């Protein structure tokens, strides 16, 4: 039996219907970013391999350190390669985010890569950093990882939204995550996060999640507390609140402006 330190704490919170706040990482390259995010109050981090040049090696180091400090590490892989999915999971990720999922068939292929038999066909590694390299029977190891690993599929196109119910019905999918900015762009309304088309997409996806018992997640809405509140009321329990680049630039910009105002006469 795994110790509490190696449980997926974000998944436990989701199962308890609690809000999970996640911070995205695009520029951070050192293992201390996990405990830093935890100190700020985040429940999870995700390493964004889709929109950065970060390596598998660095990604694994960040994940392992995060687990040791009680914050859940997720990784967004660049695409749908099964080899990318299995490597980040073997490297310590407790959840995986797959972008641009448009069909149930794609979701089924993702589950095949991310879950061990009988759910999928993930190759067996054995002792895993996500479970603290504990010496436990292989059957328990695989069963625990199947349970604890959160598989998140991103809906970022009108096709994905149209197929939301079929995707949510796929066994092994834990969460449907709406990529708000990509979805807006695909719809021809970039940046219009409160457009009626986007609202309808949120509602469609939320209904699919409710029907099939899946979690609802949203990203790309940093700073809009009104919209974030509306989406949690709709059922969202996983919110990507922002990323390291945005936080750094926002704080730095405010500091520069304050210093210039105070010190330049």
C-alpha positions as CSV (number, residue, x, y, z in Angstrom):
1,X,0.0,0.0,0.0
2,X,1.4,3.4,-0.9
3,X,2.0,6.0,1.7
4,X,0.0,9.3,1.7
5,X,3.1,11.1,0.4
6,X,2.9,9.3,-2.9
7,X,-0.8,9.5,-3.5
8,X,-2.0,11.8,-6.2
9,X,-3.3,14.6,-4.0
10,X,-4.9,16.5,-6.8
11,X,-7.0,13.5,-7.8
12,X,-8.0,12.9,-4.2
13,X,-9.2,16.5,-4.1
14,X,-11.1,16.2,-7.3
15,X,-12.8,13.0,-6.1
16,X,-13.9,15.0,-3.0
17,X,-15.4,17.7,-5.3
18,X,-12.8,20.2,-4.3
19,X,-11.2,22.9,-6.5
20,X,-7.7,22.1,-7.8
21,X,-5.6,25.1,-8.9
22,X,-2.8,24.4,-11.3
23,X,0.2,26.5,-12.4
24,X,1.6,26.0,-15.9
25,X,5.4,25.9,-16.5
26,X,7.0,27.0,-19.7
27,X,10.3,28.6,-18.7
28,X,11.1,27.1,-15.3
29,X,13.9,24.6,-15.5
30,X,14.8,23.8,-11.9
31,X,13.3,21.4,-9.5
32,X,12.5,24.0,-6.9
33,X,9.6,25.4,-8.9
34,X,7.3,22.7,-7.5
35,X,7.8,23.6,-3.8
36,X,7.6,27.3,-4.8
37,X,4.2,26.7,-6.4
38,X,3.1,24.7,-3.4
39,X,4.2,27.6,-1.1
40,X,2.0,29.9,-3.1
41,X,-1.0,27.7,-2.5
42,X,-1.3,25.8,-5.8
43,X,-2.4,22.2,-5.7
44,X,-0.7,21.1,-8.9
45,X,1.8,22.2,-11.6
46,X,2.0,21.1,-15.2
47,X,5.1,21.1,-17.4
48,X,4.1,22.4,-20.8
49,X,6.1,20.4,-23.3
50,X,3.8,21.5,-26.1
51,X,4.8,25.2,-25.9
52,X,8.4,25.0,-24.7
53,X,11.7,23.4,-25.5
54,X,11.9,21.7,-22.1
55,X,13.5,18.2,-22.2
56,X,12.2,14.9,-20.8
57,X,15.1,14.8,-18.4
58,X,14.2,18.2,-16.9
59,X,10.6,17.4,-16.9
60,X,11.2,14.3,-14.8
61,X,13.3,16.2,-12.3
62,X,10.6,18.7,-11.8
63,X,7.9,16.0,-11.4
64,X,9.9,14.0,-8.8
65,X,10.7,17.1,-6.7
66,X,7.1,18.2,-6.8
67,X,5.8,14.8,-5.5
68,X,8.2,15.1,-2.6
69,X,6.7,18.4,-1.6
70,X,3.1,17.4,-1.8
71,X,2.2,19.1,-5.1
72,X,0.8,17.0,-8.0
73,X,2.9,17.1,-11.2
74,X,1.1,17.0,-14.6
75,X,2.8,17.1,-18.0
76,X,1.3,18.4,-21.2
77,X,2.9,16.4,-24.0
78,X,3.5,17.9,-27.4
79,X,1.1,15.7,-29.3
80,X,-0.3,12.2,-29.5
81,X,2.9,10.1,-29.6
82,X,2.5,7.1,-27.3
83,X,6.3,7.2,-26.6
84,X,6.0,10.8,-25.2
85,X,3.1,9.8,-22.9
86,X,4.8,6.7,-21.5
87,X,8.1,8.5,-21.0
88,X,6.7,11.3,-18.9
89,X,4.6,8.9,-16.9
90,X,7.6,6.7,-16.2
91,X,9.5,9.9,-15.3
92,X,7.2,10.7,-12.4
93,X,4.2,12.6,-13.8
94,X,1.1,11.8,-11.8
95,X,-1.2,13.0,-14.6
96,X,-0.9,13.7,-18.3
97,X,-2.5,16.4,-20.5
98,X,-3.0,15.6,-24.2
99,X,-3.7,18.5,-26.5
100,X,-6.1,18.7,-29.5
101,X,-8.3,15.7,-28.9
102,X,-11.1,15.7,-31.4
103,X,-12.6,12.2,-31.4
104,X,-13.4,9.2,-29.2
105,X,-11.0,7.1,-31.3
106,X,-8.1,9.5,-30.4
107,X,-9.1,9.3,-26.8
108,X,-9.1,5.5,-26.9
109,X,-5.6,5.5,-28.4
110,X,-4.5,7.8,-25.6
111,X,-5.8,5.5,-22.9
112,X,-4.1,2.5,-24.6
113,X,-0.8,4.4,-24.1
114,X,-1.4,5.7,-20.6
115,X,-3.0,2.8,-18.7
116,X,-1.9,-0.7,-18.0
117,X,-3.9,-3.8,-18.9
118,X,-6.8,-4.5,-18.7
119,X,-7.7,-0.8,-19.4
120,X,-4.9,0.0,-21.8
121,X,-1.6,-1.3,-23.1
122,X,1.0,0.8,-21.3
123,X,4.4,-0.9,-21.1
124,X,5.4,-2.0,-17.6
125,X,8.3,-0.2,-16.0
126,X,8.0,-1.6,-12.5
127,X,9.1,0.6,-9.6
128,X,8.1,4.2,-10.5
129,X,9.0,7.6,-9.1
130,X,5.3,8.5,-8.9
131,X,5.0,5.8,-6.2
132,X,8.4,6.6,-4.6
133,X,10.1,3.5,-6.0
134,X,8.4,1.3,-3.4
135,X,9.0,-2.4,-3.4
136,X,5.5,-3.6,-4.0
137,X,4.1,-6.4,-6.1
138,X,3.8,-5.6,-9.8
139,X,0.1,-6.2,-9.8
140,X,-0.4,-3.6,-7.0
141,X,2.0,-1.2,-8.7
142,X,0.1,-1.3,-12.0
143,X,-3.3,-1.1,-10.3
144,X,-2.2,1.9,-8.2
145,X,-0.8,3.7,-11.1
146,X,-3.9,3.0,-13.2
147,X,-6.0,4.5,-10.4
148,X,-3.8,7.5,-9.5
149,X,-2.7,8.6,-13.0
150,X,-5.1,11.4,-14.2
151,X,-5.6,11.3,-18.0
152,X,-6.7,14.7,-19.2
153,X,-7.8,15.3,-22.8
154,X,-8.0,18.8,-24.2
155,X,-10.9,20.0,-26.3
156,X,-9.6,22.8,-28.4
157,X,-11.7,22.7,-31.6
158,X,-15.3,22.8,-32.6
159,X,-15.0,19.2,-33.6
160,X,-13.8,18.3,-30.2
161,X,-16.7,20.1,-28.6
162,X,-19.1,18.4,-30.9
163,X,-17.7,15.0,-29.9
164,X,-17.5,15.9,-26.2
165,X,-20.0,13.3,-25.1
166,X,-18.4,10.5,-27.0
167,X,-15.0,11.4,-25.7
168,X,-16.3,11.6,-22.1
169,X,-17.7,8.1,-22.5
170,X,-14.3,6.6,-23.1
171,X,-13.2,4.4,-20.2
172,X,-10.0,5.7,-18.6
173,X,-10.5,9.4,-19.5
174,X,-10.6,11.3,-16.2
175,X,-11.1,14.9,-17.4
176,X,-12.1,17.0,-20.3
177,X,-10.1,20.2,-20.3
178,X,-11.2,23.1,-22.5
179,X,-8.3,25.0,-24.1
180,X,-10.1,28.3,-24.2
181,X,-7.6,30.3,-26.3
182,X,-7.1,27.6,-29.0
183,X,-10.9,27.0,-29.1
184,X,-11.6,30.8,-29.6
185,X,-9.0,30.9,-32.3
186,X,-10.4,27.9,-34.1
187,X,-13.8,29.5,-33.9
188,X,-12.6,32.7,-35.5
189,X,-13.1,34.8,-32.4
190,X,-9.6,34.9,-30.8
191,X,-9.4,36.3,-27.3
192,X,-13.2,36.6,-27.0
193,X,-13.5,34.4,-24.0
194,X,-17.1,35.5,-23.1
195,X,-18.5,35.1,-26.6
196,X,-21.8,33.1,-26.7
197,X,-20.1,30.4,-28.8
198,X,-17.5,29.8,-26.1
199,X,-20.2,29.8,-23.4
200,X,-22.1,27.2,-25.3
201,X,-19.0,25.1,-25.7
202,X,-18.4,25.2,-21.9
203,X,-22.0,24.1,-21.3
204,X,-21.8,21.3,-23.8
205,X,-18.6,19.9,-22.3
206,X,-19.9,20.3,-18.7
207,X,-23.0,18.3,-19.6
208,X,-20.9,15.6,-21.1
209,X,-18.8,15.4,-18.0
210,X,-21.8,15.2,-15.7
211,X,-23.4,12.4,-17.8
212,X,-20.3,10.2,-17.8
213,X,-18.9,11.1,-14.4
214,X,-15.8,12.9,-15.6
215,X,-14.0,16.0,-14.2
216,X,-14.3,19.3,-16.0
217,X,-11.2,21.5,-16.4
218,X,-10.6,24.9,-18.0
219,X,-7.4,26.8,-19.0
220,X,-6.5,30.1,-20.7
221,X,-8.7,32.3,-18.5
222,X,-6.1,33.8,-16.1
223,X,-7.2,36.9,-14.3
224,X,-10.9,36.8,-15.1
225,X,-12.3,36.0,-11.7
226,X,-15.9,36.5,-12.9
227,X,-15.6,33.9,-15.7
228,X,-13.6,31.5,-13.4
229,X,-16.4,31.8,-10.8
230,X,-19.0,31.1,-13.5
231,X,-17.2,28.0,-14.7
232,X,-16.8,26.6,-11.2
233,X,-20.5,27.1,-10.8
234,X,-20.9,25.1,-14.0
235,X,-18.9,22.3,-12.6
236,X,-15.3,23.0,-13.3
237,X,-13.0,21.7,-10.5
238,X,-9.6,22.0,-12.3
239,X,-8.5,25.5,-13.3
240,X,-5.1,26.4,-14.8
241,X,-4.8,29.7,-13.1
242,X,-1.8,31.0,-15.0
243,X,1.8,30.1,-16.0
244,X,5.3,31.1,-14.8
245,X,5.9,33.5,-17.8
246,X,2.7,35.5,-17.1
247,X,3.3,35.6,-13.4
248,X,6.9,36.7,-13.8
249,X,6.1,39.4,-16.3
250,X,3.1,40.7,-14.4
251,X,5.1,41.1,-11.1
252,X,8.1,42.5,-12.9
253,X,6.1,45.0,-14.8
254,X,4.3,46.2,-11.7
255,X,7.6,46.6,-9.9
256,X,9.2,48.6,-12.7
257,X,6.2,50.9,-13.0
258,X,6.2,51.5,-9.2
259,X,9.9,52.2,-9.1
260,X,9.8,54.6,-12.0
261,X,6.9,56.4,-10.4
262,X,8.6,56.6,-7.0
263,X,12.2,57.2,-8.0
264,X,12.2,59.1,-11.3
265,X,11.4,62.8,-10.7
